[in-house]
């Protein structure tokens, strides 16, 4: 929750609100996975990878 690499919020409710605001554009676009991009040396958001889909299915029992 600190300003140094964190959310810079005062309480859990404030952190939740900041996370919702931050993630909304990505999730609304269907990009649920945060993936490290070697080219840009940063994180990008994308659709689920095949391994993630397989894991989700295994957990759900599908």
CHARMM internal coordinates of N, CA and C (Angstrom, degrees):
IC EDIT
DIST 1 N 1 CA 1.4419
DIST 1 CA 1 C 1.5244
ANGL 1 N 1 CA 1 C 111.51
DIST 1 C 2 N 1.3179
ANGL 1 CA 1 C 2 N 117.67
DIHE 1 N 1 CA 1 C 2 N 2.09
DIST 2 N 2 CA 1.4611
ANGL 1 C 2 N 2 CA 120.04
DIHE 1 CA 1 C 2 N 2 CA -176.31
DIST 2 CA 2 C 1.5206
ANGL 2 N 2 CA 2 C 111.59
DIHE 1 C 2 N 2 CA 2 C -79.26
DIST 2 C 3 N 1.3476
ANGL 2 CA 2 C 3 N 117.72
DIHE 2 N 2 CA 2 C 3 N 162.06
DIST 3 N 3 CA 1.4587
ANGL 2 C 3 N 3 CA 120.36
DIHE 2 CA 2 C 3 N 3 CA 176.85
DIST 3 CA 3 C 1.5196
ANGL 3 N 3 CA 3 C 112.37
DIHE 2 C 3 N 3 CA 3 C -71.89
DIST 3 C 4 N 1.3276
ANGL 3 CA 3 C 4 N 118.44
DIHE 3 N 3 CA 3 C 4 N -11.09
DIST 4 N 4 CA 1.4606
ANGL 3 C 4 N 4 CA 122.46
DIHE 3 CA 3 C 4 N 4 CA -178.22
DIST 4 CA 4 C 1.5205
ANGL 4 N 4 CA 4 C 109.89
DIHE 3 C 4 N 4 CA 4 C -97.10
DIST 4 C 5 N 1.3193
ANGL 4 CA 4 C 5 N 116.80
DIHE 4 N 4 CA 4 C 5 N 86.21
DIST 5 N 5 CA 1.4514
ANGL 4 C 5 N 5 CA 121.59
DIHE 4 CA 4 C 5 N 5 CA 179.39
DIST 5 CA 5 C 1.5112
ANGL 5 N 5 CA 5 C 114.13
DIHE 4 C 5 N 5 CA 5 C 83.04
DIST 5 C 6 N 1.3172
ANGL 5 CA 5 C 6 N 116.30
DIHE 5 N 5 CA 5 C 6 N 6.18
DIST 6 N 6 CA 1.4559
ANGL 5 C 6 N 6 CA 119.44
DIHE 5 CA 5 C 6 N 6 CA -179.77
DIST 6 CA 6 C 1.5104
ANGL 6 N 6 CA 6 C 111.25
DIHE 5 C 6 N 6 CA 6 C -115.90
DIST 6 C 7 N 1.2916
ANGL 6 CA 6 C 7 N 115.24
DIHE 6 N 6 CA 6 C 7 N -158.37
DIST 7 N 7 CA 1.4590
ANGL 6 C 7 N 7 CA 120.79
DIHE 6 CA 6 C 7 N 7 CA -176.41
DIST 7 CA 7 C 1.5171
ANGL 7 N 7 CA 7 C 113.07
DIHE 6 C 7 N 7 CA 7 C -92.25
DIST 7 C 8 N 1.3241
ANGL 7 CA 7 C 8 N 117.29
DIHE 7 N 7 CA 7 C 8 N -10.19
DIST 8 N 8 CA 1.4640
ANGL 7 C 8 N 8 CA 122.27
DIHE 7 CA 7 C 8 N 8 CA -178.87
DIST 8 CA 8 C 1.5297
ANGL 8 N 8 CA 8 C 110.51
DIHE 7 C 8 N 8 CA 8 C 53.03
DIST 8 C 9 N 1.3298
ANGL 8 CA 8 C 9 N 115.18
DIHE 8 N 8 CA 8 C 9 N 58.92
DIST 9 N 9 CA 1.4573
ANGL 8 C 9 N 9 CA 119.95
DIHE 8 CA 8 C 9 N 9 CA 178.90
DIST 9 CA 9 C 1.5299
ANGL 9 N 9 CA 9 C 109.20
DIHE 8 C 9 N 9 CA 9 C -127.51
DIST 9 C 10 N 1.3149
ANGL 9 CA 9 C 10 N 114.61
DIHE 9 N 9 CA 9 C 10 N 161.94
DIST 10 N 10 CA 1.4597
ANGL 9 C 10 N 10 CA 120.80
DIHE 9 CA 9 C 10 N 10 CA -173.83
DIST 10 CA 10 C 1.5227
ANGL 10 N 10 CA 10 C 114.27
DIHE 9 C 10 N 10 CA 10 C -94.52
DIST 10 C 11 N 1.3325
ANGL 10 CA 10 C 11 N 116.97
DIHE 10 N 10 CA 10 C 11 N -22.98
DIST 11 N 11 CA 1.4623
ANGL 10 C 11 N 11 CA 120.02
DIHE 10 CA 10 C 11 N 11 CA -176.78
DIST 11 CA 11 C 1.5209
ANGL 11 N 11 CA 11 C 109.30
DIHE 10 C 11 N 11 CA 11 C -152.67
DIST 11 C 12 N 1.3164
ANGL 11 CA 11 C 12 N 116.08
DIHE 11 N 11 CA 11 C 12 N 171.67
DIST 12 N 12 CA 1.4608
ANGL 11 C 12 N 12 CA 121.10
DIHE 11 CA 11 C 12 N 12 CA -177.57
DIST 12 CA 12 C 1.5260
ANGL 12 N 12 CA 12 C 111.60
DIHE 11 C 12 N 12 CA 12 C -60.73
DIST 12 C 13 N 1.3300
ANGL 12 CA 12 C 13 N 117.38
DIHE 12 N 12 CA 12 C 13 N -41.29
DIST 13 N 13 CA 1.4656
ANGL 12 C 13 N 13 CA 120.53
DIHE 12 CA 12 C 13 N 13 CA -179.13
DIST 13 CA 13 C 1.5222
ANGL 13 N 13 CA 13 C 110.86
DIHE 12 C 13 N 13 CA 13 C -62.46
DIST 13 C 14 N 1.3254
ANGL 13 CA 13 C 14 N 116.94
DIHE 13 N 13 CA 13 C 14 N -39.74
DIST 14 N 14 CA 1.4644
ANGL 13 C 14 N 14 CA 121.46
DIHE 13 CA 13 C 14 N 14 CA 178.24
DIST 14 CA 14 C 1.5302
ANGL 14 N 14 CA 14 C 110.14
DIHE 13 C 14 N 14 CA 14 C -65.62
DIST 14 C 15 N 1.3267
ANGL 14 CA 14 C 15 N 117.52
DIHE 14 N 14 CA 14 C 15 N -41.03
DIST 15 N 15 CA 1.4686
ANGL 14 C 15 N 15 CA 121.66
DIHE 14 CA 14 C 15 N 15 CA 178.08
DIST 15 CA 15 C 1.5252
ANGL 15 N 15 CA 15 C 111.13
DIHE 14 C 15 N 15 CA 15 C -63.74
DIST 15 C 16 N 1.3185
ANGL 15 CA 15 C 16 N 116.99
DIHE 15 N 15 CA 15 C 16 N -42.57
DIST 16 N 16 CA 1.4586
ANGL 15 C 16 N 16 CA 120.66
DIHE 15 CA 15 C 16 N 16 CA 179.27
DIST 16 CA 16 C 1.5203
ANGL 16 N 16 CA 16 C 109.91
DIHE 15 C 16 N 16 CA 16 C -61.58
DIST 16 C 17 N 1.3141
ANGL 16 CA 16 C 17 N 117.10
DIHE 16 N 16 CA 16 C 17 N -45.09
DIST 17 N 17 CA 1.4667
ANGL 16 C 17 N 17 CA 120.60
DIHE 16 CA 16 C 17 N 17 CA 179.96
DIST 17 CA 17 C 1.5294
ANGL 17 N 17 CA 17 C 110.97
DIHE 16 C 17 N 17 CA 17 C -61.75
DIST 17 C 18 N 1.3308
ANGL 17 CA 17 C 18 N 117.21
DIHE 17 N 17 CA 17 C 18 N -42.23
DIST 18 N 18 CA 1.4650
ANGL 17 C 18 N 18 CA 120.21
DIHE 17 CA 17 C 18 N 18 CA 178.82
DIST 18 CA 18 C 1.5295
ANGL 18 N 18 CA 18 C 111.31
DIHE 17 C 18 N 18 CA 18 C -65.35
DIST 18 C 19 N 1.3301
ANGL 18 CA 18 C 19 N 117.40
DIHE 18 N 18 CA 18 C 19 N -38.92
DIST 19 N 19 CA 1.4650
ANGL 18 C 19 N 19 CA 120.60
DIHE 18 CA 18 C 19 N 19 CA 177.38
DIST 19 CA 19 C 1.5231
ANGL 19 N 19 CA 19 C 111.35
DIHE 18 C 19 N 19 CA 19 C -64.63
DIST 19 C 20 N 1.3247
ANGL 19 CA 19 C 20 N 117.11
DIHE 19 N 19 CA 19 C 20 N -40.92
DIST 20 N 20 CA 1.4622
ANGL 19 C 20 N 20 CA 120.90
DIHE 19 CA 19 C 20 N 20 CA 178.58
DIST 20 CA 20 C 1.5282
ANGL 20 N 20 CA 20 C 109.67
DIHE 19 C 20 N 20 CA 20 C -62.97
DIST 20 C 21 N 1.3206
ANGL 20 CA 20 C 21 N 117.27
DIHE 20 N 20 CA 20 C 21 N -46.89
DIST 21 N 21 CA 1.4692
ANGL 20 C 21 N 21 CA 121.17
DIHE 20 CA 20 C 21 N 21 CA -179.86
DIST 21 CA 21 C 1.5230
ANGL 21 N 21 CA 21 C 111.39
DIHE 20 C 21 N 21 CA 21 C -62.80
DIST 21 C 22 N 1.3289
ANGL 21 CA 21 C 22 N 116.63
DIHE 21 N 21 CA 21 C 22 N -41.22
DIST 22 N 22 CA 1.4657
ANGL 21 C 22 N 22 CA 121.09
DIHE 21 CA 21 C 22 N 22 CA -178.92
DIST 22 CA 22 C 1.5292
ANGL 22 N 22 CA 22 C 111.42
DIHE 21 C 22 N 22 CA 22 C -66.85
DIST 22 C 23 N 1.3254
ANGL 22 CA 22 C 23 N 116.63
DIHE 22 N 22 CA 22 C 23 N -42.39
DIST 23 N 23 CA 1.4622
ANGL 22 C 23 N 23 CA 120.33
DIHE 22 CA 22 C 23 N 23 CA -172.57
DIST 23 CA 23 C 1.5256
ANGL 23 N 23 CA 23 C 114.30
DIHE 22 C 23 N 23 CA 23 C -85.66
DIST 23 C 24 N 1.3111
ANGL 23 CA 23 C 24 N 118.53
DIHE 23 N 23 CA 23 C 24 N -18.27
DIST 24 N 24 CA 1.4649
ANGL 23 C 24 N 24 CA 121.83
DIHE 23 CA 23 C 24 N 24 CA -174.34
DIST 24 CA 24 C 1.5338
ANGL 24 N 24 CA 24 C 113.73
DIHE 23 C 24 N 24 CA 24 C -53.03
DIST 24 C 25 N 1.3274
ANGL 24 CA 24 C 25 N 120.69
DIHE 24 N 24 CA 24 C 25 N -49.10
DIST 25 N 25 CA 1.4684
ANGL 24 C 25 N 25 CA 119.02
DIHE 24 CA 24 C 25 N 25 CA -178.38
DIST 25 CA 25 C 1.5340
ANGL 25 N 25 CA 25 C 112.96
DIHE 24 C 25 N 25 CA 25 C -61.35
DIST 25 C 26 N 1.3200
ANGL 25 CA 25 C 26 N 116.66
DIHE 25 N 25 CA 25 C 26 N -35.56
DIST 26 N 26 CA 1.4644
ANGL 25 C 26 N 26 CA 120.44
DIHE 25 CA 25 C 26 N 26 CA -179.21
DIST 26 CA 26 C 1.5226
ANGL 26 N 26 CA 26 C 111.19
DIHE 25 C 26 N 26 CA 26 C -71.66
DIST 26 C 27 N 1.3163
ANGL 26 CA 26 C 27 N 116.44
DIHE 26 N 26 CA 26 C 27 N -47.27
DIST 27 N 27 CA 1.4560
ANGL 26 C 27 N 27 CA 119.44
DIHE 26 CA 26 C 27 N 27 CA -177.87
DIST 27 CA 27 C 1.5216
ANGL 27 N 27 CA 27 C 111.75
DIHE 26 C 27 N 27 CA 27 C -69.15
DIST 27 C 28 N 1.3262
ANGL 27 CA 27 C 28 N 117.36
DIHE 27 N 27 CA 27 C 28 N -36.26
DIST 28 N 28 CA 1.4632
ANGL 27 C 28 N 28 CA 120.12
DIHE 27 CA 27 C 28 N 28 CA 177.39
DIST 28 CA 28 C 1.5234
ANGL 28 N 28 CA 28 C 111.00
DIHE 27 C 28 N 28 CA 28 C -63.12
DIST 28 C 29 N 1.3344
ANGL 28 CA 28 C 29 N 117.14
DIHE 28 N 28 CA 28 C 29 N -28.85
DIST 29 N 29 CA 1.4598
ANGL 28 C 29 N 29 CA 121.77
DIHE 28 CA 28 C 29 N 29 CA 177.88
DIST 29 CA 29 C 1.5320
ANGL 29 N 29 CA 29 C 112.21
DIHE 28 C 29 N 29 CA 29 C -85.82
DIST 29 C 30 N 1.3447
ANGL 29 CA 29 C 30 N 117.60
DIHE 29 N 29 CA 29 C 30 N -1.84
DIST 30 N 30 CA 1.4637
ANGL 29 C 30 N 30 CA 121.33
DIHE 29 CA 29 C 30 N 30 CA 179.66
DIST 30 CA 30 C 1.5138
ANGL 30 N 30 CA 30 C 113.91
DIHE 29 C 30 N 30 CA 30 C 83.47
DIST 30 C 31 N 1.3325
ANGL 30 CA 30 C 31 N 116.96
DIHE 30 N 30 CA 30 C 31 N 16.02
DIST 31 N 31 CA 1.4641
ANGL 30 C 31 N 31 CA 121.78
DIHE 30 CA 30 C 31 N 31 CA -179.78
DIST 31 CA 31 C 1.5257
ANGL 31 N 31 CA 31 C 109.29
DIHE 30 C 31 N 31 CA 31 C -101.66
DIST 31 C 32 N 1.3214
ANGL 31 CA 31 C 32 N 114.88
DIHE 31 N 31 CA 31 C 32 N 93.55
DIST 32 N 32 CA 1.4637
ANGL 31 C 32 N 32 CA 120.86
DIHE 31 CA 31 C 32 N 32 CA -173.62
DIST 32 CA 32 C 1.5293
ANGL 32 N 32 CA 32 C 113.90
DIHE 31 C 32 N 32 CA 32 C -97.61
DIST 32 C 33 N 1.3193
ANGL 32 CA 32 C 33 N 117.94
DIHE 32 N 32 CA 32 C 33 N -10.80
DIST 33 N 33 CA 1.4606
ANGL 32 C 33 N 33 CA 121.25
DIHE 32 CA 32 C 33 N 33 CA -176.36
DIST 33 CA 33 C 1.5224
ANGL 33 N 33 CA 33 C 111.42
DIHE 32 C 33 N 33 CA 33 C -105.23
DIST 33 C 34 N 1.3060
ANGL 33 CA 33 C 34 N 115.30
DIHE 33 N 33 CA 33 C 34 N 134.78
DIST 34 N 34 CA 1.4684
ANGL 33 C 34 N 34 CA 121.58
DIHE 33 CA 33 C 34 N 34 CA 174.51
DIST 34 CA 34 C 1.5211
ANGL 34 N 34 CA 34 C 106.57
DIHE 33 C 34 N 34 CA 34 C -100.56
DIST 34 C 35 N 1.3413
ANGL 34 CA 34 C 35 N 116.04
DIHE 34 N 34 CA 34 C 35 N 118.29
DIST 35 N 35 CA 1.4572
ANGL 34 C 35 N 35 CA 121.75
DIHE 34 CA 34 C 35 N 35 CA -171.73
DIST 35 CA 35 C 1.5280
ANGL 35 N 35 CA 35 C 109.34
DIHE 34 C 35 N 35 CA 35 C -127.50
DIST 35 C 36 N 1.3302
ANGL 35 CA 35 C 36 N 116.26
DIHE 35 N 35 CA 35 C 36 N 137.45
DIST 36 N 36 CA 1.4609
ANGL 35 C 36 N 36 CA 120.55
DIHE 35 CA 35 C 36 N 36 CA 177.13
DIST 36 CA 36 C 1.5159
ANGL 36 N 36 CA 36 C 109.47
DIHE 35 C 36 N 36 CA 36 C -76.16
DIST 36 C 37 N 1.3221
ANGL 36 CA 36 C 37 N 116.63
DIHE 36 N 36 CA 36 C 37 N 128.71
DIST 37 N 37 CA 1.4594
ANGL 36 C 37 N 37 CA 122.84
DIHE 36 CA 36 C 37 N 37 CA -179.67
DIST 37 CA 37 C 1.5318
ANGL 37 N 37 CA 37 C 108.74
DIHE 36 C 37 N 37 CA 37 C -103.12
DIST 37 C 38 N 1.3212
ANGL 37 CA 37 C 38 N 116.18
DIHE 37 N 37 CA 37 C 38 N 112.32
DIST 38 N 38 CA 1.4673
ANGL 37 C 38 N 38 CA 121.09
DIHE 37 CA 37 C 38 N 38 CA -178.82
DIST 38 CA 38 C 1.5300
ANGL 38 N 38 CA 38 C 112.19
DIHE 37 C 38 N 38 CA 38 C -60.81
DIST 38 C 39 N 1.3206
ANGL 38 CA 38 C 39 N 116.84
DIHE 38 N 38 CA 38 C 39 N -33.73
DIST 39 N 39 CA 1.4649
ANGL 38 C 39 N 39 CA 121.16
DIHE 38 CA 38 C 39 N 39 CA -177.42
DIST 39 CA 39 C 1.5383
ANGL 39 N 39 CA 39 C 111.40
DIHE 38 C 39 N 39 CA 39 C -65.94
DIST 39 C 40 N 1.3235
ANGL 39 CA 39 C 40 N 116.54
DIHE 39 N 39 CA 39 C 40 N -48.13
DIST 40 N 40 CA 1.4650
ANGL 39 C 40 N 40 CA 120.40
DIHE 39 CA 39 C 40 N 40 CA -177.83
DIST 40 CA 40 C 1.5306
ANGL 40 N 40 CA 40 C 113.06
DIHE 39 C 40 N 40 CA 40 C -90.73
DIST 40 C 41 N 1.3324
ANGL 40 CA 40 C 41 N 115.71
DIHE 40 N 40 CA 40 C 41 N -11.91
DIST 41 N 41 CA 1.4736
ANGL 40 C 41 N 41 CA 121.97
DIHE 40 CA 40 C 41 N 41 CA -176.44
DIST 41 CA 41 C 1.5272
ANGL 41 N 41 CA 41 C 111.34
DIHE 40 C 41 N 41 CA 41 C 60.65
DIST 41 C 42 N 1.2994
ANGL 41 CA 41 C 42 N 115.09
DIHE 41 N 41 CA 41 C 42 N 34.73
DIST 42 N 42 CA 1.4566
ANGL 41 C 42 N 42 CA 120.85
DIHE 41 CA 41 C 42 N 42 CA 178.35
DIST 42 CA 42 C 1.5123
ANGL 42 N 42 CA 42 C 109.96
DIHE 41 C 42 N 42 CA 42 C -146.03
DIST 42 C 43 N 1.3082
ANGL 42 CA 42 C 43 N 115.69
DIHE 42 N 42 CA 42 C 43 N 178.77
DIST 43 N 43 CA 1.4559
ANGL 42 C 43 N 43 CA 120.63
DIHE 42 CA 42 C 43 N 43 CA -179.73
DIST 43 CA 43 C 1.5201
ANGL 43 N 43 CA 43 C 110.51
DIHE 42 C 43 N 43 CA 43 C -93.41
DIST 43 C 44 N 1.3311
ANGL 43 CA 43 C 44 N 114.94
DIHE 43 N 43 CA 43 C 44 N 142.99
DIST 44 N 44 CA 1.4504
ANGL 43 C 44 N 44 CA 122.30
DIHE 43 CA 43 C 44 N 44 CA 173.76
DIST 44 CA 44 C 1.5212
ANGL 44 N 44 CA 44 C 107.59
DIHE 43 C 44 N 44 CA 44 C -125.34
DIST 44 C 45 N 1.3047
ANGL 44 CA 44 C 45 N 115.89
DIHE 44 N 44 CA 44 C 45 N 165.54
DIST 45 N 45 CA 1.4555
ANGL 44 C 45 N 45 CA 121.20
DIHE 44 CA 44 C 45 N 45 CA 177.37
DIST 45 CA 45 C 1.5120
ANGL 45 N 45 CA 45 C 108.48
DIHE 44 C 45 N 45 CA 45 C -114.39
DIST 45 C 46 N 1.3217
ANGL 45 CA 45 C 46 N 116.09
DIHE 45 N 45 CA 45 C 46 N 135.97
DIST 46 N 46 CA 1.4606
ANGL 45 C 46 N 46 CA 120.36
DIHE 45 CA 45 C 46 N 46 CA -176.48
DIST 46 CA 46 C 1.5179
ANGL 46 N 46 CA 46 C 110.00
DIHE 45 C 46 N 46 CA 46 C -147.76
DIST 46 C 47 N 1.3344
ANGL 46 CA 46 C 47 N 114.50
DIHE 46 N 46 CA 46 C 47 N 177.20
DIST 47 N 47 CA 1.4594
ANGL 46 C 47 N 47 CA 119.80
DIHE 46 CA 46 C 47 N 47 CA 175.56
DIST 47 CA 47 C 1.5171
ANGL 47 N 47 CA 47 C 109.35
DIHE 46 C 47 N 47 CA 47 C -67.64
DIST 47 C 48 N 1.3238
ANGL 47 CA 47 C 48 N 115.73
DIHE 47 N 47 CA 47 C 48 N 166.26
DIST 48 N 48 CA 1.4604
ANGL 47 C 48 N 48 CA 119.99
DIHE 47 CA 47 C 48 N 48 CA 179.12
DIST 48 CA 48 C 1.5228
ANGL 48 N 48 CA 48 C 110.67
DIHE 47 C 48 N 48 CA 48 C -59.72
DIST 48 C 49 N 1.3092
ANGL 48 CA 48 C 49 N 116.38
DIHE 48 N 48 CA 48 C 49 N 139.82
DIST 49 N 49 CA 1.4507
ANGL 48 C 49 N 49 CA 122.83
DIHE 48 CA 48 C 49 N 49 CA 172.76
DIST 49 CA 49 C 1.5223
ANGL 49 N 49 CA 49 C 108.56
DIHE 48 C 49 N 49 CA 49 C -81.08
DIST 49 C 50 N 1.3224
ANGL 49 CA 49 C 50 N 116.93
DIHE 49 N 49 CA 49 C 50 N 161.21
DIST 50 N 50 CA 1.4627
ANGL 49 C 50 N 50 CA 121.34
DIHE 49 CA 49 C 50 N 50 CA -178.61
DIST 50 CA 50 C 1.5270
ANGL 50 N 50 CA 50 C 111.45
DIHE 49 C 50 N 50 CA 50 C -56.10
DIST 50 C 51 N 1.3328
ANGL 50 CA 50 C 51 N 118.35
DIHE 50 N 50 CA 50 C 51 N -42.55
DIST 51 N 51 CA 1.4678
ANGL 50 C 51 N 51 CA 121.03
DIHE 50 CA 50 C 51 N 51 CA -179.86
DIST 51 CA 51 C 1.5271
ANGL 51 N 51 CA 51 C 110.85
DIHE 50 C 51 N 51 CA 51 C -63.11
DIST 51 C 52 N 1.3226
ANGL 51 CA 51 C 52 N 116.96
DIHE 51 N 51 CA 51 C 52 N -35.33
DIST 52 N 52 CA 1.4636
ANGL 51 C 52 N 52 CA 120.19
DIHE 51 CA 51 C 52 N 52 CA 178.60
DIST 52 CA 52 C 1.5269
ANGL 52 N 52 CA 52 C 110.83
DIHE 51 C 52 N 52 CA 52 C -68.63
DIST 52 C 53 N 1.3233
ANGL 52 CA 52 C 53 N 116.62
DIHE 52 N 52 CA 52 C 53 N -41.86
DIST 53 N 53 CA 1.4676
ANGL 52 C 53 N 53 CA 121.23
DIHE 52 CA 52 C 53 N 53 CA 178.17
DIST 53 CA 53 C 1.5256
ANGL 53 N 53 CA 53 C 109.54
DIHE 52 C 53 N 53 CA 53 C -62.02
DIST 53 C 54 N 1.3187
ANGL 53 CA 53 C 54 N 116.67
DIHE 53 N 53 CA 53 C 54 N -43.62
DIST 54 N 54 CA 1.4693
ANGL 53 C 54 N 54 CA 120.31
DIHE 53 CA 53 C 54 N 54 CA 179.10
DIST 54 CA 54 C 1.5237
ANGL 54 N 54 CA 54 C 110.74
DIHE 53 C 54 N 54 CA 54 C -62.66
DIST 54 C 55 N 1.3224
ANGL 54 CA 54 C 55 N 117.27
DIHE 54 N 54 CA 54 C 55 N -41.47
DIST 55 N 55 CA 1.4635
ANGL 54 C 55 N 55 CA 120.82
DIHE 54 CA 54 C 55 N 55 CA 178.77
DIST 55 CA 55 C 1.5266
ANGL 55 N 55 CA 55 C 110.56
DIHE 54 C 55 N 55 CA 55 C -63.71
DIST 55 C 56 N 1.3182
ANGL 55 CA 55 C 56 N 116.94
DIHE 55 N 55 CA 55 C 56 N -46.67
DIST 56 N 56 CA 1.4656
ANGL 55 C 56 N 56 CA 120.27
DIHE 55 CA 55 C 56 N 56 CA 179.91
DIST 56 CA 56 C 1.5149
ANGL 56 N 56 CA 56 C 110.47
DIHE 55 C 56 N 56 CA 56 C -59.80
DIST 56 C 57 N 1.3085
ANGL 56 CA 56 C 57 N 117.11
DIHE 56 N 56 CA 56 C 57 N -44.39
DIST 57 N 57 CA 1.4714
ANGL 56 C 57 N 57 CA 120.74
DIHE 56 CA 56 C 57 N 57 CA 178.79
DIST 57 CA 57 C 1.5169
ANGL 57 N 57 CA 57 C 111.58
DIHE 56 C 57 N 57 CA 57 C -62.30
DIST 57 C 58 N 1.3354
ANGL 57 CA 57 C 58 N 116.48
DIHE 57 N 57 CA 57 C 58 N -39.01
DIST 58 N 58 CA 1.4681
ANGL 57 C 58 N 58 CA 119.33
DIHE 57 CA 57 C 58 N 58 CA -179.87
DIST 58 CA 58 C 1.5140
ANGL 58 N 58 CA 58 C 111.45
DIHE 57 C 58 N 58 CA 58 C -66.73
DIST 58 C 59 N 1.3199
ANGL 58 CA 58 C 59 N 117.68
DIHE 58 N 58 CA 58 C 59 N -35.85
DIST 59 N 59 CA 1.4533
ANGL 58 C 59 N 59 CA 121.79
DIHE 58 CA 58 C 59 N 59 CA 179.43
DIST 59 CA 59 C 1.5262
ANGL 59 N 59 CA 59 C 110.73
DIHE 58 C 59 N 59 CA 59 C -71.66
DIST 59 C 60 N 1.3284
ANGL 59 CA 59 C 60 N 115.23
DIHE 59 N 59 CA 59 C 60 N -38.91
DIST 60 N 60 CA 1.4644
ANGL 59 C 60 N 60 CA 119.71
DIHE 59 CA 59 C 60 N 60 CA -179.57
DIST 60 CA 60 C 1.5187
ANGL 60 N 60 CA 60 C 113.19
DIHE 59 C 60 N 60 CA 60 C -79.64
DIST 60 C 61 N 1.3215
ANGL 60 CA 60 C 61 N 116.39
DIHE 60 N 60 CA 60 C 61 N -13.23
DIST 61 N 61 CA 1.4538
ANGL 60 C 61 N 61 CA 120.40
DIHE 60 CA 60 C 61 N 61 CA 179.24
DIST 61 CA 61 C 1.5174
ANGL 61 N 61 CA 61 C 113.42
DIHE 60 C 61 N 61 CA 61 C 80.66
DIST 61 C 62 N 1.3055
ANGL 61 CA 61 C 62 N 117.36
DIHE 61 N 61 CA 61 C 62 N 20.65
DIST 62 N 62 CA 1.4828
ANGL 61 C 62 N 62 CA 121.40
DIHE 61 CA 61 C 62 N 62 CA 178.16
DIST 62 CA 62 C 1.4964
ANGL 62 N 62 CA 62 C 111.62
DIHE 61 C 62 N 62 CA 62 C -81.99
END
COOR INIT
IC SEED 1 N 1 CA 1 C
IC BUILD
